[in-house]
Amino acid sequence: MRVNILGTDYEIILDADPKKDKNMIDNDGYCDHSVRKIVVSKLEQDDNSLEDLVDYGKKVLRHEIIHAFLCESGLRECSGRAGAWAQNEEMVDWIAVQAPKIFEAFRQCNCI
């Protein structure tokens, strides 16, 4: 699958095998802006996992797409040193979690 992020195509890889990708160590997904690729791990139920892995997988994908938008808009490099606001995981996660609710509010108000 591919997605257009501000005019740049990104490859989306879902259900990636975490044993075959070193970038998946301790991560459920990542965005590699250098090759325009977003990867989401194959999520499997175990004693430590969330119950609704489908919903969680969508959240991980949204999170990585937000990283791509920040990068493609120039904010990744322009927000300061590593760990700056445009690379901050909490900030990116907030956008990823709240975006569906924000879009629904926009839809209800007919302002999209």
C-alpha positions in Angstrom: 0.0 0.0 0.0 1.1 3.6 -0.6 -0.1 6.9 0.8 0.6 10.4 -0.3 2.0 12.6 2.4 2.1 16.3 1.3 3.0 15.3 -2.2 5.4 12.5 -1.4 4.6 8.9 -1.7 5.3 6.6 1.3 5.2 2.9 1.2 3.1 1.4 3.9 4.1 -2.1 5.2 1.6 -3.7 7.5 2.1 -6.9 9.5 5.9 -6.7 9.3 7.8 -9.5 11.0 9.6 -7.9 14.0 12.2 -10.7 13.9 13.3 -9.7 10.4 13.5 -6.0 10.9 16.0 -4.5 13.4 14.0 -1.3 13.6 11.1 -3.2 15.1 13.1 -3.9 18.3 11.0 -2.4 21.1 8.7 -0.7 18.5 5.3 -1.6 17.1 6.0 0.7 14.1 8.3 3.3 12.6 8.6 5.9 9.9 11.8 5.9 7.9 11.7 9.3 6.2 15.0 8.6 4.4 13.4 6.0 2.2 9.8 7.2 2.6 8.6 4.0 4.3 6.1 3.4 7.2 6.2 0.0 8.9 3.7 -1.5 11.4 4.6 -4.7 13.1 2.5 -7.9 13.0 0.7 -7.6 16.3 0.0 -10.9 18.0 -2.1 -11.6 21.1 -0.1 -12.6 24.2 -0.3 -12.2 28.0 1.0 -8.6 27.8 -0.8 -7.3 24.7 -3.9 -5.2 24.5 -7.2 -7.0 23.7 -8.1 -5.1 20.6 -5.0 -5.3 18.5 -6.9 -4.2 15.3 -7.7 -0.8 16.9 -4.2 -0.6 18.3 -2.7 -1.3 14.9 -4.7 1.6 13.4 -3.4 3.9 16.2 0.2 2.8 15.5 -0.3 3.5 11.7 -1.8 6.9 12.5 1.1 7.7 14.8 3.7 6.9 12.1 1.7 8.8 9.4 1.9 11.9 11.8 5.7 11.5 11.9 5.7 11.5 8.1 3.6 14.6 7.9 5.8 16.5 10.3 8.9 15.4 8.3 7.5 16.3 4.9 6.3 19.6 6.1 9.9 20.5 7.2 9.1 20.5 10.9 11.2 17.5 11.8 14.5 19.3 11.0 13.3 22.8 12.0 12.0 22.1 15.5 15.5 22.0 17.1 17.7 19.2 18.2 16.7 15.5 18.4 13.9 15.1 20.8 12.4 18.5 19.9 8.6 19.0 19.7 8.2 17.7 16.1 9.9 14.5 17.0 8.4 14.2 20.5 6.6 10.8 20.8 4.0 12.1 23.3 3.1 15.0 21.0 2.9 12.7 18.0 0.9 10.2 20.0 -1.6 12.9 21.1 -2.3 13.9 17.5 -2.6 10.2 16.4 -5.1 9.4 19.3 -7.1 12.6 19.0 -7.2 13.0 15.2 -10.3 10.7 14.7 -12.2 12.7 17.3 -11.1 16.0 15.8 -12.2 14.9 12.3 -15.5 13.7 13.7 -16.1 17.1 15.3 -15.2 18.8 12.0 -17.6 16.5 10.1 -20.4 17.2 12.6 -19.8 21.0 12.1 -19.5 20.6 8.3 -16.2 22.4 8.3 -13.9 19.9 6.5 
